[in-house]
């Protein structure tokens, strides 16, 4: 799978027609690869009448429900080629997705994540505060989507500190010392949404401490369910963080372990954006037909990255709304959208959502 040309193209630089002409053959060929190399996938595709000789528009390609990865081992490479097995977050006793990565897929995930995030925070690596505990990385039993997220984003940091100790307590002294050492430099912060709220924002309020993170950029993802239960909107989240630490550059992102690397970043206008490496399709729950712009539906995600497993076209358990394409005020091309929430009866499975269950 050659991503060379894609990786040399800025991630938000292609309009609708250019992106379709690039993704259609790429995703058609990827579907054929999985059809030829993953027997369970082939059986499913045969069952729905997939024609491997046909050239498809990617909107018409078959998709798998994301939950299938909890039920089946799906791999499109030989066992001895698998170098890493990723697992989704799951509460105790809950089935987790298992995603099998070969060296090429893992490397391409890292390259694409780098291209997308660098377009928001710059290519220069900077001092980094991880709003989590280092125990997540040390304890391999905890090393699932949460640990992978931390490791993935850690490559953008030079000197890195973990803001929380092993008891999930905020180490304000360490943070203040770190900020003093790097007070003239930009600071990159990363964490999962609910954990930032629970263990960073609330603890700063509780201790009456204000930090100076006016040079900071925060990227966070997942875990909105608990905040919405507390009537905290995305706007409130940003406003309250600004009040305690002066940070004004805050970007949410949408992503999942089943398509690691293909994240959807929030722009300055508050919209989530598709890059040239992936796309979203909104489908009506009644018949899976394409929803109109502004119409709520189930989110389907497609990505050029999954080569070692058939995760390139997935129907998620999330609902969203397509807001527009190629005309966001931020200037980035591609579709932009918002998440409405989880489908009713869908499992709670996000990194931060799973963690927050402990706080109910």
TIPA-777401 format. One record per residue (C-alpha): residue number from 1; residue in one letter; x, y, z. Coordinates in pm, 1 decimal, padded with zeros to 6 digits. Layout:
REM residues N
(r NUM; "A"; (X; Y; Z))
...
//
This chain:
REM residues 360
(r 1; "X"; (00000.0; 00000.0; 00000.0))
(r 2; "X"; (00176.6; 00311.7; -00122.6))
(r 3; "X"; (00079.4; 00628.0; 00063.4))
(r 4; "X"; (00376.1; 00829.5; -00063.2))
(r 5; "X"; (00175.8; 01074.1; -00275.7))
(r 6; "X"; (-00085.1; 01116.4; -00004.8))
(r 7; "X"; (00176.4; 01185.6; 00260.9))
(r 8; "X"; (00329.2; 01455.5; 00042.9))
(r 9; "X"; (-00008.5; 01630.6; 00012.0))
(r 10; "X"; (-00125.9; 01873.1; 00282.5))
(r 11; "X"; (-00406.5; 01700.0; 00479.3))
(r 12; "X"; (-00680.7; 01955.6; 00411.7))
(r 13; "X"; (-00591.4; 02065.6; 00059.5))
(r 14; "X"; (-00823.4; 01863.1; -00166.9))
(r 15; "X"; (-01176.3; 01962.1; -00265.5))
(r 16; "X"; (-01464.2; 01715.7; -00298.2))
(r 17; "X"; (-01397.7; 01605.3; -00657.9))
(r 18; "X"; (-01020.1; 01573.6; -00611.2))
(r 19; "X"; (-01064.0; 01376.9; -00289.8))
(r 20; "X"; (-01319.6; 01139.5; -00441.2))
(r 21; "X"; (-01098.0; 01069.6; -00742.0))
(r 22; "X"; (-00815.3; 00984.6; -00501.7))
(r 23; "X"; (-01012.3; 00777.7; -00248.3))
(r 24; "X"; (-01235.3; 00578.0; -00486.0))
(r 25; "X"; (-00960.5; 00362.8; -00643.3))
(r 26; "X"; (-00761.9; 00347.6; -00319.5))
(r 27; "X"; (-01050.9; 00216.1; -00110.8))
(r 28; "X"; (-01174.1; -00013.7; -00388.9))
(r 29; "X"; (-00830.7; -00174.3; -00403.3))
(r 30; "X"; (-00813.0; -00196.4; -00024.3))
(r 31; "X"; (-01148.7; -00376.6; -00019.9))
(r 32; "X"; (-01015.7; -00627.7; -00274.1))
(r 33; "X"; (-00706.1; -00681.9; -00061.1))
(r 34; "X"; (-00915.1; -00768.8; 00244.7))
(r 35; "X"; (-01150.3; -00982.7; 00035.1))
(r 36; "X"; (-00852.8; -01184.3; -00089.7))
(r 37; "X"; (-00668.1; -01213.2; 00242.8))
(r 38; "X"; (-00929.3; -01225.6; 00521.2))
(r 39; "X"; (-01153.9; -01535.6; 00489.4))
(r 40; "X"; (-01423.6; -01419.8; 00740.0))
(r 41; "X"; (-01443.5; -01084.9; 00558.4))
(r 42; "X"; (-01473.7; -01264.9; 00224.2))
(r 43; "X"; (-01766.0; -01472.4; 00355.7))
(r 44; "X"; (-01943.9; -01158.7; 00474.5))
(r 45; "X"; (-01884.6; -00980.5; 00144.0))
(r 46; "X"; (-02011.2; -01280.6; -00052.5))
(r 47; "X"; (-02319.7; -01281.1; 00165.8))
(r 48; "X"; (-02411.5; -00926.7; 00064.8))
(r 49; "X"; (-02327.1; -00966.1; -00303.0))
(r 50; "X"; (-01998.7; -00776.7; -00320.4))
(r 51; "X"; (-01839.5; -00790.0; -00667.9))
(r 52; "X"; (-01458.0; -00782.7; -00644.1))
(r 53; "X"; (-01423.8; -00703.0; -01015.2))
(r 54; "X"; (-01627.4; -00383.2; -00989.0))
(r 55; "X"; (-01488.1; -00030.9; -00947.2))
(r 56; "X"; (-01673.5; 00138.8; -00660.4))
(r 57; "X"; (-01738.5; 00487.0; -00538.6))
(r 58; "X"; (-01633.9; 00464.9; -00175.4))
(r 59; "X"; (-01982.1; 00567.0; -00059.1))
(r 60; "X"; (-02108.4; 00244.3; -00219.0))
(r 61; "X"; (-01846.5; 00010.1; -00073.5))
(r 62; "X"; (-01965.7; -00241.5; 00188.2))
(r 63; "X"; (-01910.7; -00144.3; 00550.6))
(r 64; "X"; (-01872.8; -00348.9; 00867.5))
(r 65; "X"; (-02040.9; -00263.2; 01197.9))
(r 66; "X"; (-01757.3; -00156.8; 01427.0))
(r 67; "X"; (-01881.4; -00399.9; 01693.0))
(r 68; "X"; (-01774.9; -00696.2; 01475.3))
(r 69; "X"; (-01418.6; -00646.7; 01598.0))
(r 70; "X"; (-01540.2; -00740.8; 01945.6))
(r 71; "X"; (-01684.5; -01066.4; 01814.4))
(r 72; "X"; (-01434.3; -01188.6; 01555.7))
(r 73; "X"; (-01059.5; -01196.0; 01496.9))
(r 74; "X"; (-01025.6; -01019.1; 01163.1))
(r 75; "X"; (-00681.7; -01001.0; 01004.8))
(r 76; "X"; (-00563.2; -00966.2; 00645.6))
(r 77; "X"; (-00196.3; -01054.8; 00700.2))
(r 78; "X"; (-00014.6; -01366.1; 00818.1))
(r 79; "X"; (00017.2; -01413.8; 01194.1))
(r 80; "X"; (00395.4; -01377.9; 01185.9))
(r 81; "X"; (00354.7; -01032.2; 01025.1))
(r 82; "X"; (00153.2; -00894.3; 01318.7))
(r 83; "X"; (00373.5; -00672.5; 01534.9))
(r 84; "X"; (00109.6; -00512.2; 01757.7))
(r 85; "X"; (-00240.8; -00590.8; 01880.8))
(r 86; "X"; (-00449.4; -00290.6; 01980.3))
(r 87; "X"; (-00751.2; -00325.3; 02207.1))
(r 88; "X"; (-01036.3; -00083.5; 02253.7))
(r 89; "X"; (-01131.5; 00047.8; 02595.0))
(r 90; "X"; (-01389.8; -00160.4; 02777.3))
(r 91; "X"; (-01535.2; -00180.6; 03123.7))
(r 92; "X"; (-01476.8; -00496.1; 03326.9))
(r 93; "X"; (-01636.7; -00797.6; 03160.9))
(r 94; "X"; (-01710.8; -00605.4; 02842.8))
(r 95; "X"; (-01579.7; -00740.7; 02512.4))
(r 96; "X"; (-01304.2; -00534.7; 02350.9))
(r 97; "X"; (-01207.8; -00489.7; 01988.3))
(r 98; "X"; (-00882.1; -00650.4; 01882.5))
(r 99; "X"; (-00701.5; -00476.2; 01599.8))
(r 100; "X"; (-00403.7; -00652.6; 01441.5))
(r 101; "X"; (-00129.5; -00434.0; 01299.8))
(r 102; "X"; (00162.3; -00523.2; 01077.4))
(r 103; "X"; (00469.0; -00301.9; 01060.7))
(r 104; "X"; (00350.3; -00110.6; 00754.3))
(r 105; "X"; (00004.7; -00029.1; 00890.9))
(r 106; "X"; (00146.5; 00078.3; 01226.9))
(r 107; "X"; (00406.2; 00302.5; 01059.5))
(r 108; "X"; (00147.1; 00461.6; 00830.2))
(r 109; "X"; (-00081.6; 00534.0; 01126.4))
(r 110; "X"; (00202.0; 00725.5; 01289.9))
(r 111; "X"; (00286.9; 00915.7; 00970.4))
(r 112; "X"; (-00073.0; 01023.3; 00911.4))
(r 113; "X"; (-00128.4; 01123.5; 01274.2))
(r 114; "X"; (00187.0; 01334.9; 01248.3))
(r 115; "X"; (00068.0; 01509.2; 00930.8))
(r 116; "X"; (-00275.4; 01588.7; 01073.6))
(r 117; "X"; (-00166.1; 01710.6; 01418.1))
(r 118; "X"; (00134.1; 01904.9; 01283.3))
(r 119; "X"; (-00100.1; 02107.5; 01065.2))
(r 120; "X"; (-00261.5; 02234.0; 01387.5))
(r 121; "X"; (00028.4; 02269.4; 01631.0))
(r 122; "X"; (00326.0; 02309.1; 01396.3))
(r 123; "X"; (00609.4; 02073.4; 01305.1))
(r 124; "X"; (00839.2; 02178.1; 01587.6))
(r 125; "X"; (00833.7; 01945.9; 01888.1))
(r 126; "X"; (00769.1; 02135.1; 02212.4))
(r 127; "X"; (00753.0; 02070.8; 02588.2))
(r 128; "X"; (00448.8; 01857.7; 02668.8))
(r 129; "X"; (00213.8; 01801.4; 02962.4))
(r 130; "X"; (00019.0; 01474.5; 02951.5))
(r 131; "X"; (-00292.9; 01502.2; 03166.0))
(r 132; "X"; (-00287.4; 01140.7; 03275.6))
(r 133; "X"; (-00077.2; 00904.5; 03482.4))
(r 134; "X"; (00238.9; 00733.1; 03363.2))
(r 135; "X"; (00098.9; 00411.6; 03509.4))
(r 136; "X"; (-00110.8; 00374.0; 03192.8))
(r 137; "X"; (00206.8; 00323.4; 02992.6))
(r 138; "X"; (00388.6; 00116.0; 03253.6))
(r 139; "X"; (00099.2; -00121.6; 03316.4))
(r 140; "X"; (00046.4; -00329.4; 03004.0))
(r 141; "X"; (-00292.0; -00441.5; 03133.5))
(r 142; "X"; (-00409.0; -00081.6; 03094.8))
(r 143; "X"; (-00239.3; -00040.5; 02760.0))
(r 144; "X"; (-00532.2; -00016.6; 02525.4))
(r 145; "X"; (-00669.2; 00277.3; 02329.2))
(r 146; "X"; (-00585.5; 00509.8; 02619.3))
(r 147; "X"; (-00221.1; 00408.9; 02632.9))
(r 148; "X"; (-00193.6; 00412.7; 02255.0))
(r 149; "X"; (-00340.3; 00762.1; 02243.1))
(r 150; "X"; (-00084.1; 00888.3; 02491.9))
(r 151; "X"; (00205.6; 00723.2; 02309.5))
(r 152; "X"; (00082.4; 00844.3; 01972.0))
(r 153; "X"; (00058.8; 01208.0; 02077.0))
(r 154; "X"; (00375.9; 01192.9; 02287.3))
(r 155; "X"; (00587.5; 01208.7; 01973.0))
(r 156; "X"; (00498.4; 01579.0; 01947.3))
(r 157; "X"; (00662.2; 01653.5; 02281.7))
(r 158; "X"; (01027.8; 01708.0; 02370.0))
(r 159; "X"; (01049.0; 01702.3; 02748.2))
(r 160; "X"; (00729.8; 01538.3; 02878.9))
(r 161; "X"; (00567.7; 01523.3; 03220.0))
(r 162; "X"; (00257.5; 01343.5; 03346.3))
(r 163; "X"; (00026.1; 01577.5; 03536.1))
(r 164; "X"; (-00128.7; 01300.6; 03747.9))
(r 165; "X"; (00038.0; 01061.8; 03989.4))
(r 166; "X"; (-00047.6; 00692.2; 04020.3))
(r 167; "X"; (-00337.5; 00778.4; 04252.5))
(r 168; "X"; (-00478.7; 01012.0; 03983.0))
(r 169; "X"; (-00398.7; 01317.1; 04196.7))
(r 170; "X"; (-00292.3; 01638.3; 04023.1))
(r 171; "X"; (00077.6; 01713.4; 04080.2))
(r 172; "X"; (00049.8; 02092.4; 04082.8))
(r 173; "X"; (00403.6; 02141.8; 04212.2))
(r 174; "X"; (00551.3; 01946.2; 03918.7))
(r 175; "X"; (00334.9; 02136.0; 03668.3))
(r 176; "X"; (00427.3; 02476.5; 03810.6))
(r 177; "X"; (00795.7; 02387.3; 03808.5))
(r 178; "X"; (00766.1; 02265.6; 03447.1))
(r 179; "X"; (00590.7; 02584.9; 03338.0))
(r 180; "X"; (00856.6; 02795.3; 03509.7))
(r 181; "X"; (01131.6; 02607.4; 03324.3))
(r 182; "X"; (00955.7; 02658.6; 02990.8))
(r 183; "X"; (00779.0; 02991.3; 03048.5))
(r 184; "X"; (00892.7; 03145.4; 02718.8))
(r 185; "X"; (00806.3; 02838.3; 02511.7))
(r 186; "X"; (00485.8; 02703.1; 02358.5))
(r 187; "X"; (00344.8; 02410.6; 02558.7))
(r 188; "X"; (00154.2; 02114.4; 02414.5))
(r 189; "X"; (-00104.2; 01944.6; 02636.2))
(r 190; "X"; (-00285.5; 01618.9; 02566.7))
(r 191; "X"; (-00548.2; 01425.1; 02758.3))
(r 192; "X"; (-00888.4; 01260.9; 02745.7))
(r 193; "X"; (-01179.8; 01498.5; 02790.8))
(r 194; "X"; (-01339.1; 01367.5; 03108.7))
(r 195; "X"; (-01004.8; 01315.0; 03280.2))
(r 196; "X"; (-00905.4; 01674.5; 03206.2))
(r 197; "X"; (-01234.4; 01788.1; 03355.9))
(r 198; "X"; (-01226.7; 01558.5; 03658.4))
(r 199; "X"; (-00858.9; 01560.3; 03753.3))
(r 200; "X"; (-00722.0; 01884.5; 03608.8))
(r 201; "X"; (-00992.3; 02151.8; 03595.2))
(r 202; "X"; (-01182.9; 02046.9; 03910.4))
(r 203; "X"; (-00862.5; 02001.8; 04111.7))
(r 204; "X"; (-00732.9; 02347.2; 04013.2))
(r 205; "X"; (-01065.9; 02494.8; 04125.1))
(r 206; "X"; (-01058.0; 02292.6; 04447.2))
(r 207; "X"; (-00704.3; 02405.9; 04529.7))
(r 208; "X"; (-00762.7; 02765.6; 04419.5))
(r 209; "X"; (-00466.5; 02747.6; 04181.3))
(r 210; "X"; (-00436.7; 02934.1; 03851.6))
(r 211; "X"; (-00176.6; 02832.6; 03594.3))
(r 212; "X"; (-00034.2; 03036.0; 03307.6))
(r 213; "X"; (-00090.0; 02827.2; 02995.4))
(r 214; "X"; (-00148.2; 03121.8; 02762.1))
(r 215; "X"; (00121.4; 02973.2; 02534.6))
(r 216; "X"; (-00044.1; 02632.1; 02545.9))
(r 217; "X"; (-00226.4; 02421.0; 02287.9))
(r 218; "X"; (-00453.6; 02146.4; 02422.9))
(r 219; "X"; (-00572.1; 01848.6; 02218.5))
(r 220; "X"; (-00831.2; 01627.5; 02385.3))
(r 221; "X"; (-01075.2; 01357.0; 02280.1))
(r 222; "X"; (-01358.1; 01131.6; 02392.4))
(r 223; "X"; (-01565.8; 01127.1; 02706.7))
(r 224; "X"; (-01835.9; 01388.0; 02648.8))
(r 225; "X"; (-02115.5; 01176.9; 02798.1))
(r 226; "X"; (-02037.2; 01260.4; 03161.1))
(r 227; "X"; (-01977.9; 01628.7; 03085.2))
(r 228; "X"; (-02309.5; 01658.7; 02905.1))
(r 229; "X"; (-02471.3; 01492.2; 03207.4))
(r 230; "X"; (-02320.5; 01776.5; 03411.9))
(r 231; "X"; (-02455.5; 02024.8; 03153.1))
(r 232; "X"; (-02105.9; 02116.4; 03036.3))
(r 233; "X"; (-02096.4; 02200.4; 02665.2))
(r 234; "X"; (-01786.7; 02223.8; 02448.4))
(r 235; "X"; (-01806.3; 02602.6; 02483.0))
(r 236; "X"; (-01830.7; 02576.5; 02864.3))
(r 237; "X"; (-01536.8; 02336.0; 02872.4))
(r 238; "X"; (-01315.8; 02583.4; 02686.0))
(r 239; "X"; (-01437.1; 02885.0; 02882.8))
(r 240; "X"; (-01376.1; 02723.5; 03220.3))
(r 241; "X"; (-01032.3; 02595.6; 03123.6))
(r 242; "X"; (-00943.2; 02945.4; 03005.7))
(r 243; "X"; (-01054.0; 03082.8; 03342.5))
(r 244; "X"; (-00816.6; 02859.7; 03540.8))
(r 245; "X"; (-00513.1; 02847.8; 03312.4))
(r 246; "X"; (-00550.3; 03105.2; 03033.7))
(r 247; "X"; (-00540.3; 02846.6; 02755.4))
(r 248; "X"; (-00724.3; 02959.7; 02442.0))
(r 249; "X"; (-00609.4; 02705.7; 02181.8))
(r 250; "X"; (-00819.7; 02396.7; 02257.4))
(r 251; "X"; (-00897.5; 02130.2; 01996.8))
(r 252; "X"; (-01125.9; 01831.1; 02043.2))
(r 253; "X"; (-01078.8; 01530.7; 01815.1))
(r 254; "X"; (-01286.4; 01231.7; 01710.4))
(r 255; "X"; (-01123.6; 00895.3; 01653.9))
(r 256; "X"; (-01129.4; 00527.5; 01743.9))
(r 257; "X"; (-00885.8; 00240.6; 01791.8))
(r 258; "X"; (-01042.5; 00061.1; 01494.4))
(r 259; "X"; (-00903.3; 00337.6; 01270.2))
(r 260; "X"; (-00605.7; 00464.9; 01468.7))
(r 261; "X"; (-00425.4; 00754.6; 01301.1))
(r 262; "X"; (-00728.3; 00872.4; 01104.6))
(r 263; "X"; (-00842.1; 01131.8; 01354.4))
(r 264; "X"; (-01085.9; 01414.9; 01290.6))
(r 265; "X"; (-00958.8; 01737.0; 01444.8))
(r 266; "X"; (-01168.2; 02029.3; 01563.0))
(r 267; "X"; (-01084.4; 02357.1; 01390.4))
(r 268; "X"; (-01087.9; 02711.7; 01529.4))
(r 269; "X"; (-01457.2; 02738.8; 01433.4))
(r 270; "X"; (-01549.0; 02439.7; 01650.6))
(r 271; "X"; (-01608.1; 02195.9; 01362.3))
(r 272; "X"; (-01460.3; 01845.5; 01324.8))
(r 273; "X"; (-01277.0; 01801.0; 00993.6))
(r 274; "X"; (-01203.7; 01509.8; 00763.7))
(r 275; "X"; (-00853.9; 01494.6; 00616.2))
(r 276; "X"; (-00752.5; 01351.8; 00278.0))
(r 277; "X"; (-00670.3; 01018.1; 00448.3))
(r 278; "X"; (-01025.6; 00947.1; 00563.3))
(r 279; "X"; (-01384.2; 01055.0; 00532.3))
(r 280; "X"; (-01718.9; 01033.6; 00706.9))
(r 281; "X"; (-02054.0; 00937.6; 00558.0))
(r 282; "X"; (-02378.8; 01005.2; 00746.5))
(r 283; "X"; (-02641.0; 00733.3; 00697.8))
(r 284; "X"; (-03006.7; 00719.3; 00793.3))
(r 285; "X"; (-03076.0; 00457.1; 01059.6))
(r 286; "X"; (-03393.0; 00342.3; 00882.4))
(r 287; "X"; (-03231.7; 00212.5; 00561.2))
(r 288; "X"; (-02863.3; 00323.8; 00565.5))
(r 289; "X"; (-02927.8; 00564.8; 00276.8))
(r 290; "X"; (-02719.5; 00882.6; 00261.0))
(r 291; "X"; (-02843.7; 01157.4; 00489.1))
(r 292; "X"; (-02862.3; 01516.2; 00368.8))
(r 293; "X"; (-02643.5; 01794.4; 00502.2))
(r 294; "X"; (-02785.4; 01900.3; 00838.6))
(r 295; "X"; (-02967.4; 01569.6; 00890.6))
(r 296; "X"; (-02879.3; 01351.2; 01187.7))
(r 297; "X"; (-02765.2; 00997.0; 01111.7))
(r 298; "X"; (-02521.4; 00718.4; 01193.7))
(r 299; "X"; (-02156.5; 00796.7; 01122.9))
(r 300; "X"; (-01967.9; 00572.2; 00881.6))
(r 301; "X"; (-01592.1; 00621.0; 00867.7))
(r 302; "X"; (-01359.9; 00526.1; 00582.1))
(r 303; "X"; (-00980.8; 00532.5; 00596.9))
(r 304; "X"; (-00692.2; 00446.6; 00367.7))
(r 305; "X"; (-00481.9; 00317.4; 00659.8))
(r 306; "X"; (-00620.0; -00025.7; 00763.6))
(r 307; "X"; (-00418.9; -00271.3; 00550.1))
(r 308; "X"; (-00353.2; -00549.8; 00802.5))
(r 309; "X"; (-00720.7; -00579.4; 00905.4))
(r 310; "X"; (-01050.9; -00496.0; 00727.3))
(r 311; "X"; (-01125.9; -00175.1; 00914.9))
(r 312; "X"; (-01122.4; 00063.1; 00619.0))
(r 313; "X"; (-01503.4; 00107.7; 00601.2))
(r 314; "X"; (-01688.2; 00094.8; 00933.9))
(r 315; "X"; (-02031.4; 00185.2; 01060.7))
(r 316; "X"; (-01981.3; 00337.1; 01405.5))
(r 317; "X"; (-02220.9; 00351.0; 01699.0))
(r 318; "X"; (-02215.3; 00731.2; 01696.3))
(r 319; "X"; (-02464.4; 00979.7; 01556.4))
(r 320; "X"; (-02354.9; 01293.6; 01379.1))
(r 321; "X"; (-02453.3; 01570.2; 01140.4))
(r 322; "X"; (-02269.3; 01677.6; 00825.3))
(r 323; "X"; (-02240.8; 02055.7; 00846.5))
(r 324; "X"; (-02078.1; 02126.2; 00509.9))
(r 325; "X"; (-01794.0; 02053.0; 00270.5))
(r 326; "X"; (-01507.0; 02265.4; 00136.8))
(r 327; "X"; (-01651.6; 02587.8; 00281.6))
(r 328; "X"; (-01564.1; 02601.7; 00652.3))
(r 329; "X"; (-01464.7; 02950.8; 00763.4))
(r 330; "X"; (-01132.1; 02810.2; 00890.1))
(r 331; "X"; (-01022.4; 02758.7; 00528.1))
(r 332; "X"; (-00966.1; 02382.8; 00541.7))
(r 333; "X"; (-01112.7; 02181.6; 00257.7))
(r 334; "X"; (-01309.7; 01859.5; 00308.5))
(r 335; "X"; (-01621.8; 01767.4; 00504.0))
(r 336; "X"; (-01683.7; 01914.2; 00845.7))
(r 337; "X"; (-01930.8; 01777.0; 01096.7))
(r 338; "X"; (-02036.2; 01746.1; 01458.7))
(r 339; "X"; (-02104.7; 01451.9; 01689.6))
(r 340; "X"; (-02452.8; 01433.0; 01837.4))
(r 341; "X"; (-02392.3; 01138.1; 02068.7))
(r 342; "X"; (-02400.6; 00760.9; 02100.6))
(r 343; "X"; (-02673.8; 00550.7; 01945.1))
(r 344; "X"; (-02925.3; 00434.7; 02203.5))
(r 345; "X"; (-02826.7; 00100.3; 02355.9))
(r 346; "X"; (-02472.5; 00130.7; 02218.8))
(r 347; "X"; (-02201.0; 00029.2; 02463.8))
(r 348; "X"; (-01996.4; 00296.7; 02632.9))
(r 349; "X"; (-01654.4; 00229.5; 02489.2))
(r 350; "X"; (-01450.7; 00548.3; 02446.4))
(r 351; "X"; (-01121.2; 00576.9; 02638.8))
(r 352; "X"; (-01253.7; 00852.6; 02857.5))
(r 353; "X"; (-01614.1; 00726.9; 02863.8))
(r 354; "X"; (-01500.2; 00389.5; 02998.4))
(r 355; "X"; (-01286.7; 00552.3; 03264.6))
(r 356; "X"; (-01566.4; 00786.3; 03372.4))
(r 357; "X"; (-01791.4; 00489.9; 03460.5))
(r 358; "X"; (-01598.6; 00474.3; 03787.0))
(r 359; "X"; (-01731.5; 00816.1; 03881.0))
(r 360; "X"; (-02103.5; 00740.1; 03846.3))
//
